[in-house]
Amino acid sequence: MKLRSNRGGVNRVIAVLLAAIAVMLVVVLLPAWDDLRLLSQRLSCEQAMKSAKDGLIIEYLGRFKEGSVQDAMNTLDQVMIARPNICPAGGEVYLIKNADGIYEPLCGLHDRDKRQRVRLNASRALELLREARRRTLRISKGVEPDAVDITLNSLPLSCVRVDKVQKLRRGTGTTDGFDGVVAFYGLAGEGSFPAEDVEEGDIFYFVYADENHCAIWKADDGWSGDAYWQQ
């Protein structure tokens, strides 16, 4: 009986050690696995964008000479039927004219030009904010929300209402008090925001930032922030 008891104790010790080793492996390997997953998504996205770009060039050379961005989007829908799912991580697909006047698809998550990526995402976020705010105000019968939730790059983003300019000129990675992707907006006639250039109650101020760069919009001044600074 004593021998069995000792053997059982040893087995329990081995089991505990194996469990501890398993936990350590998960802790060590999980970040590496996540990095590998993100790399795989980026490479898949870049390949998909290249295929879309080639398709647009073919269409352009064949019949798409002078067209709007909506024409290019419609063409892209024909070239790649599942356009909203081109990026495996759900990144927004933007179309920008290159030096030759041909629209090129860019991803809001994986475009290598980080400043351009923030400019595109900020403009899209402001557009989504306006649409979502109008819906919210209709539902709330004119009661202004403290924040408006949108979805950008397939991720939730809360646009928080503020009454003064935020201390954001660069990305959140180099700005104390902010983290990740953030968005804030201010209304004309509220707090420190004037009501001279837009109707009172309309959006006067908007700022969008990710870890790398920041884009700021004001009704009386347009876009600024380090996403618009010359490199």
C-alpha positions in Angstrom: 0.0 0.0 0.0 2.8 2.4 0.8 4.5 1.7 -2.5 1.2 2.4 -4.3 0.9 5.6 -2.4 4.4 6.8 -3.4 3.7 5.9 -7.0 0.5 7.9 -6.9 2.3 10.9 -5.5 5.0 10.7 -8.2 2.3 10.5 -10.9 0.6 13.6 -9.5 4.0 15.5 -9.5 4.6 14.4 -13.1 1.1 15.5 -14.0 1.6 18.9 -12.4 4.9 19.3 -14.1 3.4 18.4 -17.5 0.6 20.9 -17.0 3.0 23.6 -16.0 5.1 22.9 -19.1 2.0 23.0 -21.3 1.0 26.4 -19.9 4.6 27.7 -20.5 4.5 26.5 -24.1 1.1 28.2 -24.6 2.5 31.5 -23.1 5.6 31.3 -25.3 4.1 30.1 -28.5 0.8 32.1 -28.6 2.4 35.4 -29.4 4.5 33.8 -32.2 1.3 32.1 -33.5 -0.5 35.4 -33.5 2.4 37.1 -35.3 2.4 34.3 -37.9 -1.4 34.7 -38.4 -1.1 38.4 -39.0 1.8 37.9 -41.4 -0.2 35.4 -43.3 -3.2 37.8 -43.5 -1.0 40.6 -44.7 0.7 38.5 -47.5 -2.7 37.1 -48.6 -4.1 40.6 -48.7 -1.2 41.9 -50.7 -1.6 39.1 -53.3 -5.3 39.7 -53.5 -4.8 43.5 -54.0 -2.3 42.7 -56.8 -4.8 40.5 -58.5 -7.4 43.2 -58.2 -5.0 45.8 -59.5 -4.1 43.7 -62.5 -7.8 43.2 -63.2 -8.4 46.9 -63.1 -5.5 47.6 -65.4 -6.8 45.1 -68.0 -10.3 46.7 -67.8 -8.7 50.2 -68.0 -6.7 49.3 -71.1 -9.7 47.6 -72.7 -12.5 50.1 -72.1 -12.2 52.0 -68.8 -10.6 55.2 -70.0 -12.2 58.0 -68.2 -14.3 56.9 -65.2 -15.2 57.9 -61.7 -14.2 56.1 -58.5 -17.6 54.5 -58.5 -17.1 53.3 -62.0 -13.8 51.7 -60.8 -15.6 50.1 -57.9 -18.2 48.7 -60.2 -15.5 47.3 -62.4 -13.7 45.9 -59.4 -16.9 44.1 -58.4 -16.9 42.5 -61.8 -13.2 41.6 -61.6 -13.4 40.3 -58.1 -17.0 39.4 -57.2 -16.2 39.1 -53.4 -14.7 42.6 -53.2 -15.7 43.2 -49.6 -13.8 40.1 -48.7 -10.6 40.7 -50.7 -8.6 41.3 -47.5 -8.7 38.2 -45.3 -8.7 40.4 -42.2 -11.7 42.5 -43.4 -9.7 45.6 -44.3 -11.5 48.4 -46.2 -10.8 48.5 -49.9 -10.0 52.0 -51.2 -9.4 53.0 -54.8 -6.8 55.7 -55.6 -5.6 56.9 -58.9 -1.9 56.3 -59.6 0.5 58.5 -61.7 -0.9 56.9 -64.9 -4.5 57.8 -64.0 -5.4 54.1 -63.3 -7.3 53.3 -60.1 -5.3 51.1 -57.7 -6.9 49.1 -54.8 -5.4 49.8 -51.3 -6.2 48.1 -48.0 -7.1 50.1 -44.9 -5.2 47.5 -42.8 -2.2 46.5 -44.8 -1.3 49.4 -47.1 2.5 49.8 -46.6 2.2 53.6 -46.7 1.1 54.2 -43.1 0.4 57.9 -43.5 -1.8 57.2 -46.6 -3.5 54.4 -44.7 -4.5 56.8 -41.9 -5.7 59.5 -44.3 -8.0 57.0 -46.1 -9.3 55.4 -42.8 -9.9 58.8 -41.3 -11.9 60.1 -44.2 -13.9 56.8 -44.3 -14.5 57.0 -40.5 -15.8 60.5 -40.7 -18.2 59.5 -43.5 -19.4 56.5 -41.4 -19.7 58.7 -38.3 -22.0 61.1 -40.1 -24.2 58.3 -41.4 -24.4 56.5 -38.1 -25.0 59.8 -36.1 -28.0 60.6 -38.4 -29.5 57.2 -37.7 -28.9 57.5 -34.0 -30.5 61.0 -33.8 -33.6 59.7 -35.6 -33.9 56.8 -33.2 -33.2 59.0 -30.1 -35.5 61.8 -31.4 -32.7 64.3 -31.5 -30.9 63.4 -28.2 -27.2 63.6 -28.9 -25.2 60.5 -27.9 -22.0 60.6 -25.9 -20.4 58.3 -28.5 -21.3 56.9 -31.9 -20.2 53.3 -32.8 -19.1 52.5 -36.3 -17.4 49.5 -38.0 -14.1 50.3 -39.8 -11.9 47.6 -41.3 -14.4 45.1 -39.9 -13.5 46.2 -36.4 -15.7 48.2 -33.9 -14.7 51.8 -33.4 -16.4 54.2 -30.9 -16.3 57.8 -32.0 -16.4 59.7 -28.7 -18.0 63.2 -28.5 -15.8 65.9 -26.9 -16.1 69.6 -26.2 -12.5 70.6 -26.9 -9.6 69.7 -29.2 -7.8 66.6 -28.1 -4.0 66.5 -27.5 -3.4 64.3 -30.6 -1.0 65.4 -33.3 0.7 62.1 -33.9 -0.1 58.4 -33.5 -1.3 56.9 -30.2 2.0 55.0 -29.9 3.8 58.2 -29.2 1.1 60.2 -27.4 0.5 59.8 -23.7 -3.0 58.9 -22.6 -4.1 57.2 -25.8 -3.9 53.6 -27.0 -4.7 51.7 -30.2 -7.1 53.2 -32.7 -9.2 56.1 -31.5 -11.7 58.6 -32.9 -13.2 61.8 -31.4 -15.7 64.4 -32.7 -17.0 67.8 -31.6 -20.1 69.7 -32.6 -20.3 73.3 -33.7 -21.5 75.5 -30.9 -20.5 73.1 -28.1 -17.6 73.7 -25.8 -14.7 75.4 -27.5 -16.0 74.7 -31.0 -17.4 77.7 -32.9 -20.6 77.6 -34.9 -19.5 80.0 -37.7 -18.6 77.7 -40.6 -21.3 75.0 -40.1 -24.8 74.9 -38.7 -25.0 74.7 -34.9 -25.1 71.1 -33.9 -23.2 69.7 -37.0 -19.8 68.1 -36.7 -17.1 70.7 -36.6 -14.1 68.7 -35.4 -13.0 65.1 -36.0 -9.8 63.3 -35.2 -8.7 59.7 -36.0 -5.5 58.1 -35.0 -3.9 54.7 -34.9 -0.6 53.7 -33.4 1.5 55.3 -36.1 -0.2 58.6 -37.3 -3.1 61.0 -36.7 -5.5 62.8 -39.0 -7.5 65.9 -37.9 -10.4 67.5 -39.6 -12.0 70.9 -38.9 -14.9 72.5 -40.7 -13.0 75.7 -41.1 -9.5 74.3 -41.9 -9.9 70.9 -43.6 -7.5 68.0 -42.9 -4.2 68.2 -40.9 -2.2 66.1 -38.4 1.0 64.2 -38.9 -0.6 61.9 -41.5 -0.6 65.0 -43.8 2.9 66.1 -42.9 5.6 65.9 -45.6 8.0 63.1 -45.0 
